[in-house]
């Protein structure tokens, strides 16, 4: 039996200088989902990404070292170090 792994999108937002708190995570997730719904409605049948089906799975705030580890796990650390990301 072949098992299909779930797929996720990883989006890294620069929030340098912004004071976000734990309780802000739920609001950010809600705002992102509402934005995706709006774009789906705007694009209509041209929404090839099916944005109405996307859901925020997890929101975490992290420092640069944490994000560097995530990028390393994604195989993008070299680009980050060279300054090609961010």
N, CA, C and O atoms as a MOPAC input file, in Angstrom:
PM7 MOZYME 1SCF
protein

 N      0.84400 1    -1.17700 1     0.00000 1
 C      0.00000 1     0.00000 1     0.00000 1
 C      0.88600 1     1.23700 1     0.00000 1
 O      1.79400 1     1.35200 1     0.82400 1
 N      0.63000 1     2.15400 1    -0.91200 1
 C      1.40300 1     3.37600 1    -1.01100 1
 C      0.70400 1     4.46100 1    -0.19800 1
 O     -0.47400 1     4.74900 1    -0.40500 1
 N      1.44600 1     5.05100 1     0.72000 1
 C      0.90300 1     6.12400 1     1.54900 1
 C      1.33300 1     7.46800 1     0.97300 1
 O      2.51300 1     7.69000 1     0.69900 1
 N      0.36900 1     8.35400 1     0.79300 1
 C      0.65800 1     9.68400 1     0.28200 1
 C      0.84200 1    10.62500 1     1.47000 1
 O     -0.04300 1    10.75300 1     2.31700 1
 N      1.97900 1    11.26900 1     1.52100 1
 C      2.24400 1    12.18700 1     2.61800 1
 C      1.50800 1    13.50500 1     2.39400 1
 O      1.36800 1    13.96700 1     1.26200 1
 N      1.04500 1    14.09400 1     3.47800 1
 C      0.39700 1    15.40000 1     3.40400 1
 C      1.41800 1    16.43700 1     2.96400 1
 O      2.61100 1    16.30000 1     3.23300 1
 N      0.94400 1    17.46500 1     2.29100 1
 C      1.82500 1    18.53900 1     1.81900 1
 C      1.49500 1    19.82500 1     2.57400 1
 O      0.34700 1    20.08400 1     2.93600 1
 N      2.53000 1    20.61000 1     2.79400 1
 C      2.38900 1    21.87600 1     3.50200 1
 C      3.16100 1    22.94700 1     2.75100 1
 O      4.08200 1    22.64000 1     1.99400 1
 N      2.79300 1    24.18500 1     2.95600 1
 C      3.54900 1    25.32600 1     2.45000 1
 C      4.23000 1    25.97800 1     3.65000 1
 O      3.61600 1    26.14000 1     4.70400 1
 N      5.47800 1    26.34400 1     3.49100 1
 C      6.20500 1    27.04400 1     4.54500 1
 C      6.41600 1    28.47200 1     4.07300 1
 O      7.00400 1    28.71000 1     3.01800 1
 N      5.93400 1    29.41400 1     4.86100 1
 C      6.07900 1    30.83100 1     4.55100 1
 C      6.83000 1    31.47500 1     5.70300 1
 O      6.40300 1    31.37800 1     6.85400 1
 N      7.92500 1    32.12100 1     5.41200 1
 C      8.70300 1    32.78600 1     6.44300 1
 C      8.53500 1    34.28400 1     6.25200 1
 O      8.93900 1    34.83400 1     5.22700 1
 N      7.94200 1    34.94100 1     7.23300 1
 C      7.69100 1    36.36900 1     7.19100 1
 C      8.72800 1    37.08700 1     8.04400 1
 O      9.02900 1    36.64300 1     9.15200 1
 N      9.27200 1    38.17600 1     7.55100 1
 C     10.21400 1    38.98700 1     8.32200 1
 C      9.41400 1    39.88400 1     9.25500 1
 O      8.62400 1    40.70800 1     8.79300 1
 N      9.60600 1    39.73600 1    10.54200 1
 C      8.89700 1    40.55900 1    11.51800 1
 C      9.87700 1    41.25300 1    12.45300 1
 O      9.57700 1    41.49600 1    13.62200 1
 N     11.05000 1    41.56900 1    11.92100 1
 C     12.08300 1    42.24200 1    12.69700 1
 C     11.55000 1    43.57500 1    13.22400 1
 O     11.02000 1    44.38400 1    12.46200 1
 N     11.69100 1    43.78900 1    14.49900 1
 C     11.25100 1    45.03600 1    15.11700 1
 C      9.79100 1    45.03700 1    15.54400 1
 O      9.31200 1    46.02900 1    16.09300 1
 N      9.07600 1    43.94500 1    15.30200 1
 C      7.66100 1    43.86700 1    15.67500 1
 C      7.54000 1    43.06000 1    16.96400 1
 O      8.12500 1    41.98400 1    17.09200 1
 N      6.79300 1    43.57900 1    17.89400 1
 C      6.59800 1    42.91600 1    19.18400 1
 C      5.33900 1    42.05700 1    19.12900 1
 O      4.24500 1    42.53300 1    19.43300 1
 N      5.49100 1    40.80800 1    18.74800 1
 C      4.35800 1    39.87600 1    18.68700 1
 C      4.37000 1    38.98900 1    19.92900 1
 O      5.42900 1    38.65600 1    20.46100 1
 N      3.19000 1    38.61600 1    20.37400 1
 C      3.04200 1    37.77900 1    21.56700 1
 C      2.35000 1    36.46800 1    21.20600 1
 O      1.80200 1    36.32200 1    20.11300 1
 N      2.38200 1    35.53400 1    22.12100 1
 C      1.77600 1    34.21600 1    21.88500 1
 C      0.31700 1    34.32400 1    21.44400 1
 O     -0.11900 1    33.59600 1    20.55200 1
 N     -0.43700 1    35.23200 1    22.06900 1
 C     -1.85600 1    35.35600 1    21.73000 1
 C     -2.07400 1    35.92800 1    20.32900 1
 O     -3.17700 1    35.83500 1    19.79100 1
 N     -1.03500 1    36.51600 1    19.73400 1
 C     -1.14300 1    37.06200 1    18.38400 1
 C     -1.11700 1    35.96700 1    17.30800 1
 O     -1.49300 1    36.22200 1    16.16400 1
 N     -0.68700 1    34.77600 1    17.65400 1
 C     -0.60600 1    33.68700 1    16.68400 1
 C     -1.97000 1    33.32900 1    16.11900 1
 O     -2.11100 1    33.13800 1    14.91100 1
 N     -2.96900 1    33.23600 1    16.97300 1
 C     -4.32400 1    32.88600 1    16.51900 1
 C     -4.87800 1    33.97800 1    15.60900 1
 O     -5.52900 1    33.67600 1    14.60900 1
 N     -4.62900 1    35.24000 1    15.94300 1
 C     -5.11200 1    36.33200 1    15.10600 1
 C     -4.42600 1    36.30400 1    13.74300 1
 O     -5.07300 1    36.51400 1    12.71700 1
 N     -3.12000 1    36.04700 1    13.72900 1
 C     -2.38600 1    35.97300 1    12.46600 1
 C     -2.92800 1    34.83000 1    11.59800 1
 O     -3.13800 1    35.00400 1    10.39800 1
 N     -3.14900 1    33.67400 1    12.20600 1
 C     -3.69600 1    32.53100 1    11.45800 1
 C     -5.05100 1    32.89100 1    10.86100 1
 O     -5.31300 1    32.58900 1     9.69700 1
 N     -5.91800 1    33.53600 1    11.64600 1
 C     -7.24100 1    33.92700 1    11.16400 1
 C     -7.12900 1    34.92600 1    10.01500 1
 O     -7.83900 1    34.80100 1     9.01700 1
 N     -6.24200 1    35.91700 1    10.14700 1
 C     -6.07100 1    36.91700 1     9.08700 1
 C     -5.55800 1    36.29400 1     7.79000 1
 O     -5.98800 1    36.67500 1     6.70100 1
 N     -4.65200 1    35.34800 1     7.90700 1
 C     -4.12500 1    34.68300 1     6.70900 1
 C     -5.23000 1    33.88300 1     6.02900 1
 O     -5.38500 1    33.95300 1     4.81000 1
 N     -5.99700 1    33.12200 1     6.80800 1
 C     -7.07700 1    32.32800 1     6.21900 1
 C     -8.14200 1    33.22200 1     5.58100 1
 O     -8.64400 1    32.90700 1     4.50200 1
 N     -8.48800 1    34.32300 1     6.22900 1
 C     -9.45600 1    35.25000 1     5.65000 1
 C     -8.92400 1    35.85600 1     4.35200 1
 O     -9.67700 1    36.04900 1     3.39700 1
 N     -7.63700 1    36.15300 1     4.32100 1
 C     -7.03000 1    36.70200 1     3.10800 1
 C     -7.06700 1    35.69300 1     1.96700 1
 O     -7.35800 1    36.04800 1     0.82500 1
 N     -6.77200 1    34.43500 1     2.27900 1
 C     -6.82600 1    33.40400 1     1.25200 1
 C     -8.24100 1    33.25600 1     0.71000 1
 O     -8.43200 1    33.09100 1    -0.49500 1
 N     -9.23700 1    33.31400 1     1.60000 1
 C    -10.63000 1    33.23300 1     1.16100 1
 C    -10.97600 1    34.41200 1     0.25000 1
 O    -11.64800 1    34.24000 1    -0.76700 1
 N    -10.51500 1    35.60800 1     0.62000 1
 C    -10.79300 1    36.79000 1    -0.19500 1
 C    -10.18400 1    36.63700 1    -1.58300 1
 O    -10.84300 1    36.90600 1    -2.58800 1
 N     -8.93400 1    36.20700 1    -1.63600 1
 C     -8.28400 1    36.04400 1    -2.93400 1
 C     -8.97900 1    34.97900 1    -3.77600 1
 O     -9.07500 1    35.11500 1    -4.99500 1
 N     -9.45800 1    33.93000 1    -3.13600 1
 C    -10.21000 1    32.90900 1    -3.86800 1
 C    -11.46000 1    33.52500 1    -4.49400 1
 O    -11.76300 1    33.28100 1    -5.66200 1
 N    -12.17900 1    34.32200 1    -3.71100 1
 C    -13.36500 1    34.97800 1    -4.23400 1
 C    -13.03900 1    35.95700 1    -5.34800 1
 O    -13.79000 1    36.07100 1    -6.31600 1
 N    -11.94100 1    36.65100 1    -5.22100 1
 C    -11.53000 1    37.61800 1    -6.23600 1
 C    -11.13100 1    36.92300 1    -7.54000 1
 O    -11.49000 1    37.37200 1    -8.62800 1
 N    -10.39100 1    35.83300 1    -7.41600 1
 C     -9.90100 1    35.13100 1    -8.60100 1
 C    -10.97100 1    34.25700 1    -9.25500 1
 O    -10.93700 1    34.01700 1   -10.46200 1
 N    -11.91300 1    33.78800 1    -8.45200 1
 C    -12.99000 1    32.94300 1    -8.98600 1
 C    -12.46000 1    31.67500 1    -9.62200 1
 O    -11.62300 1    30.98400 1    -9.04100 1
 N    -12.94600 1    31.36700 1   -10.81700 1
 C    -12.53200 1    30.12300 1   -11.47800 1
 C    -11.07300 1    30.16100 1   -11.93600 1
 O    -10.53900 1    29.13800 1   -12.36500 1
 N    -10.42500 1    31.31900 1   -11.85200 1
 C     -8.99700 1    31.41400 1   -12.19700 1
 C     -8.08600 1    31.09600 1   -11.00900 1
 O     -6.86600 1    31.22100 1   -11.11600 1
 N     -8.65900 1    30.69300 1    -9.90100 1
 C     -7.87500 1    30.34900 1    -8.71200 1
 C     -7.31900 1    28.93600 1    -8.85500 1
 O     -7.88900 1    27.97200 1    -8.34300 1
 N     -6.21200 1    28.83500 1    -9.55000 1
 C     -5.65000 1    27.51000 1    -9.79300 1
 C     -5.00900 1    26.91400 1    -8.53500 1
 O     -4.75400 1    25.71100 1    -8.48800 1
 N     -4.74200 1    27.74800 1    -7.50900 1
 C     -4.19400 1    27.24300 1    -6.24800 1
 C     -5.27300 1    26.77100 1    -5.26800 1
 O     -4.96400 1    26.26200 1    -4.19000 1
 N     -6.53600 1    26.94600 1    -5.65300 1
 C     -7.65900 1    26.55100 1    -4.79800 1
 C     -7.49700 1    27.10000 1    -3.38300 1
 O     -7.53600 1    26.35200 1    -2.40500 1
 N     -7.31800 1    28.40500 1    -3.29000 1
 C     -7.01800 1    29.06300 1    -2.01800 1
 C     -8.10200 1    28.87900 1    -0.96400 1
 O     -7.82900 1    29.02900 1     0.22700 1
 N     -9.32000 1    28.56000 1    -1.37400 1
 C    -10.39600 1    28.32200 1    -0.41900 1
 C    -10.18800 1    27.04300 1     0.39100 1
 O    -10.83800 1    26.85100 1     1.41800 1
 N     -9.29900 1    26.18000 1    -0.05600 1
 C     -9.04700 1    24.90800 1     0.63600 1
 C     -7.86000 1    24.97200 1     1.59200 1
 O     -7.63600 1    24.04100 1     2.36500 1
 N     -7.10200 1    26.06000 1     1.54500 1
 C     -5.91700 1    26.18800 1     2.38600 1
 C     -6.32300 1    26.51200 1     3.82000 1
 O     -7.25600 1    27.28000 1     4.05200 1
 N     -5.61900 1    25.92400 1     4.77200 1
 C     -5.83400 1    26.19200 1     6.19100 1
 C     -4.47500 1    26.40400 1     6.85100 1
 O     -3.49100 1    25.74900 1     6.50800 1
 N     -4.44300 1    27.31900 1     7.79000 1
 C     -3.21000 1    27.53700 1     8.54600 1
 C     -3.08800 1    26.38600 1     9.54000 1
 O     -3.95900 1    26.18900 1    10.38700 1
 N     -2.01300 1    25.64000 1     9.42600 1
 C     -1.78600 1    24.48000 1    10.28100 1
 C     -1.08900 1    24.87800 1    11.57800 1
 O     -1.40900 1    24.36300 1    12.64900 1
 N     -0.13200 1    25.80100 1    11.46900 1
 C      0.68700 1    26.11900 1    12.63000 1
 C      1.33500 1    27.48100 1    12.43300 1
 O      1.80400 1    27.79600 1    11.33900 1
 N      1.36300 1    28.28000 1    13.47700 1
 C      2.05800 1    29.56800 1    13.46200 1
 C      3.06300 1    29.56300 1    14.60100 1
 O      2.72700 1    29.22700 1    15.73700 1
 N      4.26800 1    29.92800 1    14.30000 1
 C      5.31500 1    30.02500 1    15.33000 1
 C      6.14300 1    31.26000 1    15.06000 1
 O      6.43800 1    31.57800 1    13.90700 1
 N      6.51600 1    31.95200 1    16.10700 1
 C      7.44500 1    33.05900 1    15.99500 1
 C      8.81300 1    32.54000 1    16.41300 1
 O      8.92800 1    31.84200 1    17.42100 1
 N      9.84600 1    32.87000 1    15.65500 1
 C     11.17600 1    32.37100 1    15.98600 1
 C     12.25100 1    33.39500 1    15.69400 1
 O     12.06100 1    34.33000 1    14.91500 1
 N     13.36700 1    33.19500 1    16.33200 1
 C     14.50400 1    34.07500 1    16.08000 1
 C     15.25600 1    33.59800 1    14.83700 1
 O     14.90600 1    32.57800 1    14.24300 1
 N     16.27000 1    34.33100 1    14.45800 1
 C     16.99600 1    34.03200 1    13.22800 1
 C     17.64200 1    32.64600 1    13.24500 1
 O     17.69300 1    31.97900 1    12.21200 1
 N     18.13100 1    32.21200 1    14.39100 1
 C     18.74500 1    30.88900 1    14.48700 1
 C     17.70500 1    29.79200 1    14.23100 1
 O     17.98400 1    28.81700 1    13.53300 1
 N     16.52300 1    29.95600 1    14.79000 1
 C     15.45500 1    28.98200 1    14.57900 1
 C     15.08600 1    28.88700 1    13.10700 1
 O     14.93700 1    27.79300 1    12.56300 1
 N     14.94000 1    30.04700 1    12.46600 1
 C     14.57900 1    30.06600 1    11.05000 1
 C     15.71000 1    29.49100 1    10.19700 1
 O     15.44700 1    28.81600 1     9.20200 1
 N     16.95900 1    29.74900 1    10.57300 1
 C     18.09100 1    29.16600 1     9.84900 1
 C     18.03400 1    27.64300 1     9.91900 1
 O     18.36400 1    26.96500 1     8.94600 1
 N     17.62100 1    27.10600 1    11.05300 1
 C     17.48800 1    25.64500 1    11.19200 1
 C     16.37400 1    25.09800 1    10.29600 1
 O     16.51100 1    24.03400 1     9.69300 1
 N     15.27500 1    25.84200 1    10.22200 1
 C     14.17600 1    25.42500 1     9.34300 1
 C     14.64700 1    25.42900 1     7.89400 1
 O     14.40100 1    24.47500 1     7.15500 1
 N     15.32400 1    26.50200 1     7.48600 1
 C     15.83000 1    26.59000 1     6.11800 1
 C     16.83700 1    25.48500 1     5.83500 1
 O     16.86400 1    24.94000 1     4.73200 1
 N     17.65600 1    25.15300 1     6.81100 1
 C     18.61200 1    24.06100 1     6.64600 1
 C     17.87400 1    22.74300 1     6.41300 1
 O     18.26000 1    21.95700 1     5.54900 1
 N     16.82000 1    22.50600 1     7.18000 1
 C     16.04000 1    21.27800 1     7.01300 1
 C     15.37100 1    21.22500 1     5.64200 1
 O     15.13900 1    20.14300 1     5.10200 1
 N     15.06400 1    22.38700 1     5.08200 1
 C     14.44000 1    22.45600 1     3.75900 1
 C     15.47100 1    22.44500 1     2.63500 1
 O     15.11300 1    22.47400 1     1.45700 1
 N     16.74400 1    22.40200 1     3.00100 1
 C     17.80500 1    22.39900 1     1.99600 1
 C     18.04600 1    23.76600 1     1.38500 1
 O     18.57500 1    23.85600 1     0.27700 1
 N     17.66800 1    24.84600 1     2.08800 1
 C     17.80800 1    26.19600 1     1.56600 1
 C     18.79700 1    27.03800 1     2.37400 1
 O     18.87500 1    28.25200 1     2.18800 1
 N     19.54300 1    26.40300 1     3.26100 1
 C     20.44500 1    27.14700 1     4.14600 1
 C     21.54400 1    27.86700 1     3.37400 1
 O     21.89500 1    28.99400 1     3.72200 1
 N     22.09100 1    27.24900 1     2.34200 1
 C     23.17600 1    27.85200 1     1.56900 1
 C     22.71900 1    29.16500 1     0.93100 1
 O     23.45900 1    30.14900 1     0.93400 1
 N     21.50500 1    29.18200 1     0.38600 1
 C     20.95400 1    30.41300 1    -0.19800 1
 C     20.78000 1    31.49200 1     0.86500 1
 O     21.01400 1    32.67400 1     0.61300 1
 N     20.36400 1    31.06400 1     2.06000 1
 C     20.18000 1    32.01600 1     3.16100 1
 C     21.50700 1    32.64700 1     3.56000 1
 O     21.59100 1    33.86200 1     3.74400 1
 N     22.53300 1    31.83100 1     3.69300 1
 C     23.85500 1    32.33600 1     4.07900 1
 C     24.40200 1    33.29300 1     3.02400 1
 O     25.01800 1    34.30200 1     3.36700 1
 N     24.18500 1    32.99000 1     1.75500 1
 C     24.67700 1    33.85100 1     0.67000 1
 C     23.85300 1    35.13000 1     0.55300 1
 O     24.24300 1    36.04600 1    -0.17000 1
 N     22.72700 1    35.20700 1     1.24800 1
 C     21.88600 1    36.39800 1     1.17500 1
 C     20.86500 1    36.34600 1     0.05300 1
 O     20.22700 1    37.35400 1    -0.25000 1
 N     20.70100 1    35.18000 1    -0.56900 1
 C     19.73000 1    35.04300 1    -1.64600 1
 C     18.30600 1    34.90100 1    -1.13500 1
 O     17.35100 1    35.02900 1    -1.90000 1
 N     18.16400 1    34.63700 1     0.16000 1
 C     16.84900 1    34.54700 1     0.80400 1
 C     16.82500 1    35.60800 1     1.88500 1
 O     17.74800 1    35.71200 1     2.69300 1
 N     15.77800 1    36.37900 1     1.89100 1
 C     15.62700 1    37.39200 1     2.95400 1
 C     16.37400 1    38.56400 1     2.62700 1
 O     16.37600 1    39.52900 1     3.39200 1

